[in-house]
Amino acid sequence: MNRNAKIRNRAITCMAAAALAAWAHGAGADDKTVSVEPVPAYPTFTQWVSSVVVALPPTAPAANTIRTIAFASSGAVQAAHFEPAPVILGVPELPLAGDDLAQAARNWGSRLNYQGMHMSLVVLDARGARRELRPASSPIQPGEAFKIRITATFPAVASVDQVQGDIWYGRRSGQVYPAAGMSVQMNAGETVELPLNPSEYFVMDRNPDERLLLSVRHAKALGEARSTQPVYRQDGSGGSSYLQLVPRGDYPAIEQIVSATR
């Protein structure tokens, strides 16, 4: 690891520590019985995923035809420069804490200092008969039909945008799903697949400069109330888990880029 990387990682750790201190201070102001216990965040979240996330049916839902979601035009994109939110492949150093810690493995409370999401890419086979779960680290093959399966620990709104341009100069070119100005509302612990219609799927072509951006956030995660803490991601065989430290007064917001194999 080079010197710049070490400095950057140290800065992220300091930011997270400051956020935890702010969270604990706010919690103390609201409830003097709150105590911060040194419990690792990811093992508890993994238990929550195992007990809450709905299992994938072995076969695809019956559908007469597969319909694909139309993307934006590949012409000139008149939009602001897009910079993805930071996602760190690893585990957070700070512990899980909160007054509902004892129930976190089954009922992830809103007063815990971390909030998270589990995401899987649900890929339809060529015959349209079976579906496979993949993590974010396993790219979609061009022409494959897929859905994005998500479960969040918090009540959330979800949407999928298109990003065009290379990795350094990408720009948002419009909302792909649902229709512009709308979003999919999710309850805490509810598993949904985007697109919602059983017969609708996303399909990506071979254009290396075309990507999808999944956005899952609390409805109040706007402006200064949106948590700016980095998101930590762990990939498993059939999905990816995300955790974000959320200071008191802020709300979680998680993003993930989905792209096809180049």
LOMILO-122054 format. One record per residue: y, x, z of N, C-alpha, C in turn. Coordinates in steps of 0.02 Angstrom, whole numbers, padded with zeros to 5 digits, always signed. Example, Ala and Ser with C-alpha at 12.3 -4.5 7.8 and 13.67 -1.06 7.14 Angstrom:
2
-00284+00660+00390-00225+00615+00390-00165+00660+00390
-00112+00642+00354-00053+00684+00357+00002+00645+00394
//
This chain:
262
-00059+00042+00000+00000+00000+00000+00062+00044+00000
+00108+00033-00047+00167+00076-00050+00218+00056+00002
+00270+00098+00008+00321+00089+00061+00356+00022+00053
+00374+00003-00009+00409-00061-00020+00366-00120+00001
+00301-00116-00015+00255-00171+00004+00251-00177+00080
+00248-00118+00115+00245-00120+00187+00308-00151+00217
+00365-00132+00189+00428-00160+00213+00430-00235+00202
+00407-00257+00143+00408-00328+00127+00362-00367+00174
+00300-00340+00186+00254-00374+00230+00280-00376+00302
+00313-00321+00323+00341-00320+00390+00397-00372+00397
+00436-00379+00343+00491-00429+00345+00463-00499+00349
+00409-00513+00312+00379-00579+00314+00351-00594+00383
+00319-00543+00413+00292-00552+00480+00347-00567+00531
+00403-00529+00526+00460-00541+00571+00489-00611+00562
+00493-00633+00498+00518-00701+00485+00473-00753+00517
+00407-00742+00510+00359-00790+00538+00363-00790+00614
+00371-00731+00644+00377-00727+00717+00439-00763+00741
+00494-00754+00705+00556-00788+00724+00548-00864+00718
+00512-00885+00665+00501-00957+00656+00458-00986+00712
+00407-00947+00733+00365-00971+00789+00405-00976+00852
+00449-00927+00864+00492-00929+00924+00537-00990+00923
+00565-01004+00863+00608-01063+00856+00569-01127+00867
+00507-01128+00841+00465-01187+00850+00450-01197+00925
+00431-01142+00959+00413-01148+01030+00474-01169+01071
+00533-01142+01053+00593-01161+01090+00608-01235+01082
+00602-01259+01019+00614-01330+01006+00563-01374+01041
+00501-01351+01042+00449-01390+01074+00462-01394+01149
+00485-01339+01178+00499-01339+01249+00555-01387+01267
+00603-01393+01219+00659-01439+01232+00636-01511+01230
+00584-01525+01188+00561-01594+01180+00509-01613+01233
+00467-01564+01250+00411-01580+01294+00394-01518+01334
+00409-01519+01399+00401-01459+01441+00328-01444+01456
+00281-01487+01435+00211-01473+01447+00180-01433+01390
+00217-01419+01337+00191-01383+01280+00176-01311+01299
+00119-01285+01279+00102-01215+01290+00076-01185+01226
+00094-01122+01213+00072-01088+01153+00010-01048+01169
-00047-01068+01141-00111-01035+01154-00129-00990+01094
-00160-00933+01107-00178-00886+01053-00242-00907+01016
-00237-00960+00977-00294-00984+00938-00283-00966+00865
-00330-00932+00832-00322-00915+00761-00315-00979+00719
-00270-00978+00671-00254-01038+00634-00309-01056+00583
-00332-01008+00544-00377-01025+00488-00446-01051+00510
-00478-01022+00561-00543-01051+00581-00538-01124+00601
-00485-01141+00637-00475-01211+00657-00462-01255+00596
-00422-01229+00549-00408-01268+00488-00471-01278+00447
-00514-01227+00444-00577-01233+00408-00620-01288+00438
-00621-01294+00504-00657-01349+00536-00627-01416+00517
-00561-01419+00515-00527-01481+00496-00546-01501+00425
-00546-01453+00379-00565-01467+00310-00636-01494+00307
-00682-01463+00344-00752-01484+00344-00762-01555+00369
-00721-01575+00418-00730-01640+00449-00688-01696+00417
-00635-01678+00380-00588-01728+00354-00592-01737+00279
-00596-01682+00241-00593-01687+00168-00654-01725+00141
-00642-01776+00101-00695-01818+00074-00737-01778+00024
-00803-01784+00030-00848-01748-00014-00843-01773-00085
-00853-01729-00134-00850-01748-00204-00913-01784-00226
-00908-01843-00256-00968-01876-00283-01002-01831-00335
-01069-01831-00338-01104-01785-00383-01093-01799-00457
-01076-01861-00474-01065-01877-00544-00994-01903-00553
-00970-01899-00614-00902-01922-00630-00899-01998-00628
-00842-02026-00606-00835-02099-00608-00843-02124-00679
-00873-02184-00685-00883-02212-00752-00817-02223-00787
-00812-02200-00848-00752-02209-00889-00773-02212-00962
-00747-02262-00998-00766-02269-01068-00741-02211-01110
-00680-02190-01097-00651-02134-01135-00610-02091-01087
-00605-02027-01104-00564-01981-01065-00495-01977-01098
-00443-01991-01059-00375-01988-01084-00341-01927-01053
-00304-01891-01093-00271-01831-01067-00197-01846-01055
-00169-01812-01005-00099-01820-00988-00057-01778-01036
-00008-01809-01068+00034-01774-01116+00081-01726-01081
+00088-01665-01109+00134-01616-01082+00200-01621-01119
+00249-01584-01095+00315-01583-01127+00311-01546-01193
+00361-01555-01235+00364-01520-01298+00366-01445-01286
+00336-01407-01331+00335-01334-01325+00397-01302-01356
+00446-01342-01373+00508-01315-01402+00551-01282-01349
+00615-01271-01366+00661-01237-01320+00668-01276-01255
+00665-01241-01200+00669-01272-01134+00739-01263-01106
+00774-01317-01095+00841-01315-01067+00836-01333-00993
+00818-01284-00953+00809-01296-00881+00824-01232-00844
+00834-01239-00778+00849-01182-00736+00789-01135-00730
+00803-01071-00719+00750-01023-00709+00706-01044-00650
+00640-01038-00658+00594-01057-00606+00566-00996-00570
+00572-00996-00505+00543-00943-00464+00494-00975-00415
+00429-00961-00421+00380-00994-00378+00389-00975-00305
+00374-01022-00261+00377-01010-00189+00324-00958-00171
+00336-00916-00120+00289-00863-00103+00223-00890-00076
+00167-00865-00104+00100-00881-00081+00065-00814-00068
+00042-00804-00007+00010-00742+00014-00065-00752+00019
-00104-00711-00016-00176-00715-00012-00198-00679+00052
-00209-00717+00104-00226-00688+00168-00220-00739+00223
-00223-00715+00285-00218-00760+00343-00155-00743+00382
-00123-00793+00412-00063-00780+00452-00080-00743+00516
-00034-00700+00538-00046-00661+00598-00032-00700+00662
+00014-00746+00659+00032-00784+00719-00019-00838+00734
-00030-00855+00797-00082-00903+00815-00061-00975+00802
-00111-01019+00801-00099-01090+00800-00079-01113+00869
-00027-01155+00874-00004-01178+00939+00022-01249+00934
+00019-01285+00990+00044-01353+00991+00014-01393+01047
+00045-01448+01064+00022-01488+01120-00040-01530+01103
-00057-01537+01038-00118-01573+01019-00170-01525+00990
-00170-01464+01016-00213-01411+00991-00287-01427+01000
-00305-01459+01055-00375-01472+01070-00408-01518+01018
-00368-01560+00985-00395-01608+00936-00386-01584+00864
-00359-01524+00854-00340-01502+00787-00397-01500+00737
-00457-01482+00760-00514-01476+00714-00532-01542+00681
-00512-01598+00712-00527-01664+00683-00465-01705+00668
-00413-01693+00705-00351-01732+00697-00292-01684+00700
-00272-01657+00642-00219-01608+00639-00152-01642+00654
-00122-01626+00710-00062-01662+00732+00002-01637+00700
+00052-01679+00700+00117-01662+00671+00156-01612+00714
+00134-01602+00777+00170-01557+00822+00138-01488+00824
+00090-01474+00782+00063-01407+00776+00112-01364+00736
+00113-01299+00751+00162-01255+00717+00144-01239+00645
+00081-01249+00626+00061-01241+00555+00043-01309+00526
+00060-01318+00462+00036-01375+00423+00003-01348+00360
-00043-01386+00332-00081-01358+00277-00106-01408+00227
-00144-01382+00180-00171-01422+00124-00235-01389+00100
-00281-01430+00077-00341-01405+00042-00338-01431-00030
-00349-01386-00078-00345-01405-00148-00407-01380-00186
-00433-01422-00230-00487-01403-00275-00470-01425-00345
-00490-01385-00394-00487-01406-00464-00553-01439-00480
-00551-01503-00500-00611-01541-00517-00620-01540-00592
-00668-01500-00615-00677-01488-00687-00734-01529-00715
-00721-01566-00768-00771-01608-00800-00811-01567-00850
-00878-01576-00850-00918-01539-00898-00910-01567-00969
-00937-01532-01018-00927-01550-01088-00953-01619-01105
-01004-01642-01070-01033-01709-01082-00996-01764-01045
-00951-01744-01000-00914-01793-00961-00957-01828-00909
-01011-01794-00888-01058-01826-00841-01052-01799-00770
-01038-01734-00764-01037-01704-00697-00970-01667-00687
-00953-01657-00623-00891-01624-00607-00903-01565-00560
-00866-01512-00570-00873-01450-00532-00809-01437-00493
-00816-01414-00431-00759-01396-00390-00744-01321-00397
-00681-01304-00407-00661-01234-00412-00600-01221-00368
-00593-01159-00342-00533-01141-00305-00476-01123-00352
-00417-01111-00325-00360-01092-00366-00371-01024-00400
-00414-00983-00372-00427-00917-00400-00472-00918-00461
-00501-00976-00477-00545-00983-00535-00508-01021-00589
-00478-00986-00638-00435-01020-00687-00473-01072-00729
-00434-01118-00755-00460-01168-00802-00471-01135-00869
-00526-01154-00903-00537-01130-00971-00499-01176-01020
-00471-01148-01073-00436-01190-01122-00481-01246-01147
-00455-01307-01148-00492-01365-01172-00531-01401-01119
-00538-01373-01058-00574-01407-01005-00532-01464-00976
-00565-01520-00962-00531-01576-00930-00538-01569-00854
-00483-01577-00818-00486-01567-00746-00436-01612-00709
-00451-01622-00646-00406-01655-00600-00389-01606-00544
-00336-01621-00507-00316-01581-00449-00328-01623-00387
-00373-01599-00345-00396-01637-00286-00362-01607-00224
-00325-01648-00187-00286-01622-00131-00294-01665-00068
-00293-01631-00011-00291-01664+00055-00243-01625+00098
-00193-01658+00126-00142-01624+00166-00147-01646+00239
-00125-01602+00284-00126-01619+00355-00068-01664+00375
-00022-01675+00329+00040-01712+00343+00050-01767+00291
+00087-01820+00306+00103-01870+00254+00145-01836+00201
+00126-01844+00138+00156-01803+00085+00171-01843+00023
+00214-01815-00018+00225-01839-00086+00204-01782-00133
+00170-01799-00187+00143-01749-00232+00164-01763-00304
+00173-01710-00341+00190-01717-00412+00167-01653-00448
+00164-01658-00514+00143-01601-00556+00195-01591-00610
+00224-01532-00613+00273-01514-00663+00243-01465-00713
+00275-01459-00771+00256-01409-00820+00305-01351-00816
+00278-01290-00819+00319-01230-00821+00303-01193-00886
+00355-01176-00923+00346-01140-00986+00382-01073-00984
+00360-01028-01027+00388-00961-01028+00342-00912-00992
+00356-00847-00999+00311-00798-00969+00319-00798-00893
+00278-00758-00860+00274-00761-00787+00338-00741-00753
+00380-00700-00786+00442-00677-00756+00502-00721-00773
+00498-00757-00829+00556-00796-00851+00536-00868-00865
+00493-00895-00822+00471-00964-00831+00526-01014-00814
+00522-01073-00844+00570-01127-00831+00532-01193-00827
+00554-01235-00782+00523-01302-00778+00545-01342-00839
+00496-01373-00871+00512-01411-00932+00502-01486-00923
+00490-01509-00862+00484-01580-00851+00424-01598-00808
+00427-01656-00777+00372-01679-00735+00318-01709-00779
+00257-01686-00768+00199-01708-00807+00166-01769-00776
+00161-01769-00709+00128-01825-00675+00155-01831-00604
+00168-01894-00580+00172-01956-00620+00236-01955-00663
+00258-02013-00684+00318-02016-00727+00378-01986-00690
+00424-01959-00730+00484-01927-00701+00519-01974-00652
+00539-01946-00595+00573-01986-00544+00526-02020-00495
+00461-02011-00505+00411-02042-00461+00368-01988-00429
+00330-02007-00378+00284-01960-00346+00225-02000-00318
+00171-01964-00304+00112-01994-00273+00117-01986-00198
+00114-02042-00161+00119-02040-00089+00049-02034-00058
+00043-01990-00008-00021-01977+00024-00012-01982+00100
-00062-02011+00133-00064-02010+00205-00093-01944+00230
-00078-01926+00291-00108-01866+00320-00184-01874+00322
-00219-01824+00296-00292-01825+00295-00323-01864+00238
-00282-01893+00194-00308-01932+00137-00321-01886+00078
-00380-01893+00047-00398-01854-00012-00382-01894-00075
-00343-01864-00119-00326-01897-00183-00339-01848-00240
-00350-01876-00299-00358-01836-00360-00303-01854-00409
-00269-01804-00433-00217-01813-00483-00243-01791-00552
-00236-01834-00603-00209-01901-00605-00253-01951-00566
-00222-02006-00543-00257-02055-00502-00307-02096-00542
-00290-02112-00604-00335-02152-00646-00400-02114-00659
-00459-02143-00645-00522-02108-00654-00533-02080-00724
-00505-02111-00774-00517-02090-00843-00465-02040-00868
-00414-02024-00828-00362-01978-00849-00374-01908-00821
-00362-01858-00863-00372-01789-00844-00317-01746-00875
-00305-01689-00844-00262-01638-00874-00306-01595-00919
-00277-01572-00975-00311-01525-01019-00259-01474-01041
-00275-01409-01033-00229-01356-01053-00256-01321-01115
-00209-01301-01159-00230-01266-01220-00229-01191-01209
-00228-01153-01263-00231-01080-01258-00163-01047-01253
-00111-01086-01247-00044-01058-01241-00037-01023-01173
-00031-00955-01172-00028-00919-01108+00037-00931-01070
+00087-00958-01104+00152-00969-01072+00162-01041-01048
+00107-01077-01041+00109-01147-01018+00068-01153-00955
+00101-01177-00902+00067-01183-00837+00087-01249-00804
+00048-01269-00755+00064-01328-00715+00084-01306-00645
+00130-01342-00615+00152-01327-00547+00138-01388-00503
+00091-01380-00457+00076-01433-00408+00125-01425-00350
+00158-01480-00332+00204-01481-00275+00181-01534-00226
+00168-01513-00164+00147-01559-00111+00194-01545-00052
+00234-01594-00033+00283-01583+00020+00290-01646+00062
+00317-01637+00122+00336-01694+00163+00396-01728+00130
+00401-01793+00136+00456-01829+00103+00524-01805+00128
+00527-01778+00189+00590-01754+00217+00603-01680+00203
+00558-01647+00167+00566-01576+00152+00615-01566+00095
+00677-01579+00109+00731-01573+00059+00787-01531+00087
+00819-01491+00044+00875-01451+00065+00857-01404+00122
+00899-01401+00173+00888-01356+00229+00830-01377+00274
+00806-01438+00265+00749-01462+00306+00682-01439+00277
+00682-01408+00219+00621-01384+00187+00602-01316+00216
+00541-01309+00240+00520-01245+00269+00521-01191+00215
+00551-01134+00231+00554-01078+00184+00503-01024+00203
+00459-01039+00250+00408-00990+00270+00357-00982+00213
+00329-00922+00205+00278-00913+00153+00215-00953+00167
+00179-00969+00115+00116-01006+00120+00059-00955+00116
+00010-00961+00161-00048-00918+00160-00107-00955+00129
-00143-00921+00084-00197-00954+00048-00263-00916+00057
-00316-00954+00067-00384-00926+00069-00427-00965+00019
-00462-00929-00025-00504-00960-00076-00576-00962-00054
-00608-01019-00064-00680-01026-00051-00716-01039-00116
-00780-01055-00112-00819-01065-00173-00799-01128-00211
-00774-01179-00175-00758-01241-00208-00688-01267-00195
-00645-01224-00169-00577-01247-00156-00536-01193-00122
-00472-01208-00113-00425-01161-00081-00390-01196-00023
-00381-01159+00031-00346-01186+00090-00279-01151+00098
-00229-01190+00117-00160-01166+00123-00133-01183+00193
-00097-01135+00223-00064-01147+00286+00008-01121+00282
+00054-01159+00311+00125-01140+00313+00151-01149+00384
+00184-01098+00410+00218-01104+00474+00280-01148+00465
+00286-01199+00507+00340-01247+00500+00381-01248+00564
+00440-01217+00566+00483-01218+00626+00503-01289+00643
+00518-01301+00707+00542-01366+00728+00605-01385+00689
+00607-01447+00666+00663-01471+00627+00654-01462+00552
+00603-01422+00532+00587-01414+00461+00525-01454+00443
+00512-01460+00378+00455-01497+00354+00417-01456+00301
+00351-01464+00298+00310-01423+00253+00321-01438+00179
+00315-01385+00139+00319-01391+00066+00275-01336+00036
+00224-01356-00002+00175-01309-00030+00172-01317-00105
+00172-01260-00141+00168-01261-00214+00112-01215-00237
+00081-01233-00293+00029-01192-00323+00032-01197-00399
+00034-01139-00432+00032-01137-00505-00040-01143-00528
-00053-01183-00580-00118-01191-00611-00111-01169-00683
-00153-01121-00704-00148-01096-00772-00217-01090-00803
-00219-01085-00869-00281-01075-00904-00294-01001-00914
-00358-00984-00924-00377-00915-00937-00344-00890-01000
-00313-00832-00997-00280-00804-01055-00329-00774-01104
//
